[in-house]
């Protein structure tokens, strides 16, 4: 099981890749590590933060796709009807864009530090974009 350290704003989390359920998405994500970006609060989806990736085409299809990621789950939307993006749910999410409801590949789940998800989400909502870093730890 591959473990990932996620440093977002002042918080640190650990998570596991969902390699059995989303092998292609996980392999792609591992190829990007270490990955540093900024997260912003979602516009349509509810209690979540996202990394917009514009027209990036990773050549992925859908696997382990969901419109309702649970708190602590990351999804990757591979593009198509809306822009490519990564999304982290910190509360109730119905993944959507101005085009309507979408589904993304659930590929990473937070296993440690989940008690700070809501704090990160509210900090991002009220204080703006936060730095985020993903690193492989196991």
ChimeraX commands (.cxc) that place a marker at each C-alpha (Angstrom):
marker #1 position 0.00,0.00,0.00 radius 0.5
marker #1 position 1.52,3.29,-1.11 radius 0.5
marker #1 position 1.38,6.05,1.49 radius 0.5
marker #1 position 1.32,9.76,0.64 radius 0.5
marker #1 position 2.11,12.75,2.88 radius 0.5
marker #1 position -0.05,15.77,2.13 radius 0.5
marker #1 position 0.98,19.13,3.55 radius 0.5
marker #1 position -1.80,21.67,3.01 radius 0.5
marker #1 position -1.66,25.11,4.57 radius 0.5
marker #1 position -0.43,24.55,8.15 radius 0.5
marker #1 position -1.80,20.98,8.30 radius 0.5
marker #1 position -0.21,17.61,7.60 radius 0.5
marker #1 position -2.14,14.55,6.52 radius 0.5
marker #1 position -1.28,11.02,5.47 radius 0.5
marker #1 position -3.19,9.04,2.93 radius 0.5
marker #1 position -3.19,5.80,0.96 radius 0.5
marker #1 position -3.47,5.41,-2.76 radius 0.5
marker #1 position -6.46,3.37,-3.92 radius 0.5
marker #1 position -4.27,1.33,-6.27 radius 0.5
marker #1 position -6.58,-1.66,-6.58 radius 0.5
marker #1 position -9.67,0.42,-7.43 radius 0.5
marker #1 position -7.96,3.10,-9.56 radius 0.5
marker #1 position -4.63,1.69,-10.80 radius 0.5
marker #1 position -4.17,3.98,-13.82 radius 0.5
marker #1 position -5.03,7.14,-11.88 radius 0.5
marker #1 position -2.69,6.14,-9.04 radius 0.5
marker #1 position 0.17,5.36,-11.43 radius 0.5
marker #1 position -0.28,8.74,-13.10 radius 0.5
marker #1 position -0.37,10.52,-9.75 radius 0.5
marker #1 position 2.79,8.75,-8.56 radius 0.5
marker #1 position 4.57,9.92,-11.71 radius 0.5
marker #1 position 3.85,13.54,-10.72 radius 0.5
marker #1 position 5.35,13.30,-7.21 radius 0.5
marker #1 position 6.50,15.34,-5.47 radius 0.5
marker #1 position 3.65,17.57,-6.58 radius 0.5
marker #1 position 3.30,21.12,-5.30 radius 0.5
marker #1 position 0.41,23.42,-6.14 radius 0.5
marker #1 position -2.22,25.61,-4.47 radius 0.5
marker #1 position -5.75,24.60,-3.55 radius 0.5
marker #1 position -8.77,26.87,-3.68 radius 0.5
marker #1 position -12.30,26.40,-2.42 radius 0.5
marker #1 position -14.76,24.77,-4.84 radius 0.5
marker #1 position -17.42,26.85,-6.57 radius 0.5
marker #1 position -20.29,24.41,-7.15 radius 0.5
marker #1 position -19.52,21.14,-5.38 radius 0.5
marker #1 position -20.10,21.95,-1.70 radius 0.5
marker #1 position -17.51,21.44,1.05 radius 0.5
marker #1 position -14.36,20.78,-0.91 radius 0.5
marker #1 position -11.13,22.26,-2.18 radius 0.5
marker #1 position -9.72,21.82,-5.65 radius 0.5
marker #1 position -6.72,22.22,-7.88 radius 0.5
marker #1 position -7.79,23.41,-11.33 radius 0.5
marker #1 position -5.69,21.82,-14.08 radius 0.5
marker #1 position -7.26,23.51,-17.09 radius 0.5
marker #1 position -7.04,21.63,-20.36 radius 0.5
marker #1 position -4.45,19.12,-19.08 radius 0.5
marker #1 position -5.08,15.78,-20.77 radius 0.5
marker #1 position -3.59,12.86,-18.86 radius 0.5
marker #1 position -5.13,10.35,-21.25 radius 0.5
marker #1 position -7.17,8.80,-18.44 radius 0.5
marker #1 position -10.67,7.44,-18.55 radius 0.5
marker #1 position -12.95,6.82,-15.62 radius 0.5
marker #1 position -12.17,4.26,-12.92 radius 0.5
marker #1 position -13.57,4.10,-9.39 radius 0.5
marker #1 position -15.58,7.19,-10.34 radius 0.5
marker #1 position -17.91,8.95,-7.93 radius 0.5
marker #1 position -19.91,12.16,-7.76 radius 0.5
marker #1 position -20.08,11.98,-3.96 radius 0.5
marker #1 position -16.59,11.71,-2.47 radius 0.5
marker #1 position -16.61,11.31,1.32 radius 0.5
marker #1 position -14.62,13.66,3.55 radius 0.5
marker #1 position -10.93,12.87,3.14 radius 0.5
marker #1 position -11.26,11.44,-0.36 radius 0.5
marker #1 position -9.41,12.93,-3.33 radius 0.5
marker #1 position -10.83,12.55,-6.82 radius 0.5
marker #1 position -9.29,13.36,-10.18 radius 0.5
marker #1 position -11.63,14.50,-12.92 radius 0.5
marker #1 position -9.86,13.58,-16.17 radius 0.5
marker #1 position -11.54,16.32,-18.19 radius 0.5
marker #1 position -14.16,16.30,-20.89 radius 0.5
marker #1 position -17.26,18.33,-20.01 radius 0.5
marker #1 position -15.33,20.59,-17.63 radius 0.5
marker #1 position -11.69,21.30,-16.93 radius 0.5
marker #1 position -9.35,18.68,-15.51 radius 0.5
marker #1 position -9.02,18.94,-11.73 radius 0.5
marker #1 position -8.16,17.37,-8.40 radius 0.5
marker #1 position -10.74,17.71,-5.62 radius 0.5
marker #1 position -10.54,17.02,-1.89 radius 0.5
marker #1 position -13.81,16.64,0.00 radius 0.5
marker #1 position -13.77,17.97,3.57 radius 0.5
marker #1 position -17.54,17.70,4.09 radius 0.5
marker #1 position -20.60,17.06,1.95 radius 0.5
marker #1 position -19.78,17.13,-1.76 radius 0.5
marker #1 position -21.82,16.56,-4.90 radius 0.5
marker #1 position -19.12,16.99,-7.53 radius 0.5
marker #1 position -20.31,19.44,-10.17 radius 0.5
marker #1 position -19.38,22.25,-12.52 radius 0.5
marker #1 position -21.32,24.86,-14.46 radius 0.5
marker #1 position -22.13,21.95,-16.82 radius 0.5
marker #1 position -23.87,20.07,-13.98 radius 0.5
marker #1 position -23.04,16.96,-11.98 radius 0.5
marker #1 position -19.77,15.19,-12.80 radius 0.5
marker #1 position -17.87,12.14,-11.57 radius 0.5
marker #1 position -14.18,11.86,-10.76 radius 0.5
marker #1 position -11.78,9.02,-10.05 radius 0.5
marker #1 position -11.41,8.37,-6.31 radius 0.5
marker #1 position -7.70,7.58,-6.04 radius 0.5
marker #1 position -6.44,8.81,-2.63 radius 0.5
marker #1 position -7.94,8.63,0.87 radius 0.5
marker #1 position -6.70,10.48,3.95 radius 0.5
marker #1 position -5.95,8.07,6.81 radius 0.5
marker #1 position -4.29,10.41,9.35 radius 0.5
marker #1 position -5.03,14.03,10.21 radius 0.5
marker #1 position -8.67,13.91,9.15 radius 0.5
marker #1 position -9.64,15.91,12.22 radius 0.5
marker #1 position -8.11,18.95,10.46 radius 0.5
marker #1 position -9.98,18.61,7.15 radius 0.5
marker #1 position -12.78,20.97,8.08 radius 0.5
marker #1 position -10.26,23.51,9.45 radius 0.5
marker #1 position -8.35,23.38,6.15 radius 0.5
marker #1 position -11.56,23.77,4.15 radius 0.5
marker #1 position -12.79,26.75,6.14 radius 0.5
marker #1 position -9.33,28.35,6.06 radius 0.5
marker #1 position -9.31,28.01,2.28 radius 0.5
marker #1 position -12.84,29.41,2.03 radius 0.5
marker #1 position -12.22,32.46,4.22 radius 0.5
marker #1 position -8.49,33.12,3.71 radius 0.5
marker #1 position -7.97,32.05,0.11 radius 0.5
marker #1 position -5.63,29.68,-1.69 radius 0.5
marker #1 position -3.37,27.42,0.37 radius 0.5
marker #1 position -0.14,25.73,-0.64 radius 0.5
marker #1 position -0.35,21.93,-0.94 radius 0.5
marker #1 position 2.42,19.38,-1.35 radius 0.5
marker #1 position 2.06,15.66,-2.05 radius 0.5
marker #1 position 5.02,13.36,-1.31 radius 0.5
marker #1 position 5.41,9.59,-1.37 radius 0.5
marker #1 position 6.32,8.16,2.04 radius 0.5
marker #1 position 5.91,4.43,1.51 radius 0.5
marker link #1:1,2 radius 0.2
marker link #1:2,3 radius 0.2
marker link #1:3,4 radius 0.2
marker link #1:4,5 radius 0.2
marker link #1:5,6 radius 0.2
marker link #1:6,7 radius 0.2
marker link #1:7,8 radius 0.2
marker link #1:8,9 radius 0.2
marker link #1:9,10 radius 0.2
marker link #1:10,11 radius 0.2
marker link #1:11,12 radius 0.2
marker link #1:12,13 radius 0.2
marker link #1:13,14 radius 0.2
marker link #1:14,15 radius 0.2
marker link #1:15,16 radius 0.2
marker link #1:16,17 radius 0.2
marker link #1:17,18 radius 0.2
marker link #1:18,19 radius 0.2
marker link #1:19,20 radius 0.2
marker link #1:20,21 radius 0.2
marker link #1:21,22 radius 0.2
marker link #1:22,23 radius 0.2
marker link #1:23,24 radius 0.2
marker link #1:24,25 radius 0.2
marker link #1:25,26 radius 0.2
marker link #1:26,27 radius 0.2
marker link #1:27,28 radius 0.2
marker link #1:28,29 radius 0.2
marker link #1:29,30 radius 0.2
marker link #1:30,31 radius 0.2
marker link #1:31,32 radius 0.2
marker link #1:32,33 radius 0.2
marker link #1:33,34 radius 0.2
marker link #1:34,35 radius 0.2
marker link #1:35,36 radius 0.2
marker link #1:36,37 radius 0.2
marker link #1:37,38 radius 0.2
marker link #1:38,39 radius 0.2
marker link #1:39,40 radius 0.2
marker link #1:40,41 radius 0.2
marker link #1:41,42 radius 0.2
marker link #1:42,43 radius 0.2
marker link #1:43,44 radius 0.2
marker link #1:44,45 radius 0.2
marker link #1:45,46 radius 0.2
marker link #1:46,47 radius 0.2
marker link #1:47,48 radius 0.2
marker link #1:48,49 radius 0.2
marker link #1:49,50 radius 0.2
marker link #1:50,51 radius 0.2
marker link #1:51,52 radius 0.2
marker link #1:52,53 radius 0.2
marker link #1:53,54 radius 0.2
marker link #1:54,55 radius 0.2
marker link #1:55,56 radius 0.2
marker link #1:56,57 radius 0.2
marker link #1:57,58 radius 0.2
marker link #1:58,59 radius 0.2
marker link #1:59,60 radius 0.2
marker link #1:60,61 radius 0.2
marker link #1:61,62 radius 0.2
marker link #1:62,63 radius 0.2
marker link #1:63,64 radius 0.2
marker link #1:64,65 radius 0.2
marker link #1:65,66 radius 0.2
marker link #1:66,67 radius 0.2
marker link #1:67,68 radius 0.2
marker link #1:68,69 radius 0.2
marker link #1:69,70 radius 0.2
marker link #1:70,71 radius 0.2
marker link #1:71,72 radius 0.2
marker link #1:72,73 radius 0.2
marker link #1:73,74 radius 0.2
marker link #1:74,75 radius 0.2
marker link #1:75,76 radius 0.2
marker link #1:76,77 radius 0.2
marker link #1:77,78 radius 0.2
marker link #1:78,79 radius 0.2
marker link #1:79,80 radius 0.2
marker link #1:80,81 radius 0.2
marker link #1:81,82 radius 0.2
marker link #1:82,83 radius 0.2
marker link #1:83,84 radius 0.2
marker link #1:84,85 radius 0.2
marker link #1:85,86 radius 0.2
marker link #1:86,87 radius 0.2
marker link #1:87,88 radius 0.2
marker link #1:88,89 radius 0.2
marker link #1:89,90 radius 0.2
marker link #1:90,91 radius 0.2
marker link #1:91,92 radius 0.2
marker link #1:92,93 radius 0.2
marker link #1:93,94 radius 0.2
marker link #1:94,95 radius 0.2
marker link #1:95,96 radius 0.2
marker link #1:96,97 radius 0.2
marker link #1:97,98 radius 0.2
marker link #1:98,99 radius 0.2
marker link #1:99,100 radius 0.2
marker link #1:100,101 radius 0.2
marker link #1:101,102 radius 0.2
marker link #1:102,103 radius 0.2
marker link #1:103,104 radius 0.2
marker link #1:104,105 radius 0.2
marker link #1:105,106 radius 0.2
marker link #1:106,107 radius 0.2
marker link #1:107,108 radius 0.2
marker link #1:108,109 radius 0.2
marker link #1:109,110 radius 0.2
marker link #1:110,111 radius 0.2
marker link #1:111,112 radius 0.2
marker link #1:112,113 radius 0.2
marker link #1:113,114 radius 0.2
marker link #1:114,115 radius 0.2
marker link #1:115,116 radius 0.2
marker link #1:116,117 radius 0.2
marker link #1:117,118 radius 0.2
marker link #1:118,119 radius 0.2
marker link #1:119,120 radius 0.2
marker link #1:120,121 radius 0.2
marker link #1:121,122 radius 0.2
marker link #1:122,123 radius 0.2
marker link #1:123,124 radius 0.2
marker link #1:124,125 radius 0.2
marker link #1:125,126 radius 0.2
marker link #1:126,127 radius 0.2
marker link #1:127,128 radius 0.2
marker link #1:128,129 radius 0.2
marker link #1:129,130 radius 0.2
marker link #1:130,131 radius 0.2
marker link #1:131,132 radius 0.2
marker link #1:132,133 radius 0.2
marker link #1:133,134 radius 0.2
marker link #1:134,135 radius 0.2
marker link #1:135,136 radius 0.2
marker link #1:136,137 radius 0.2
marker link #1:137,138 radius 0.2
view
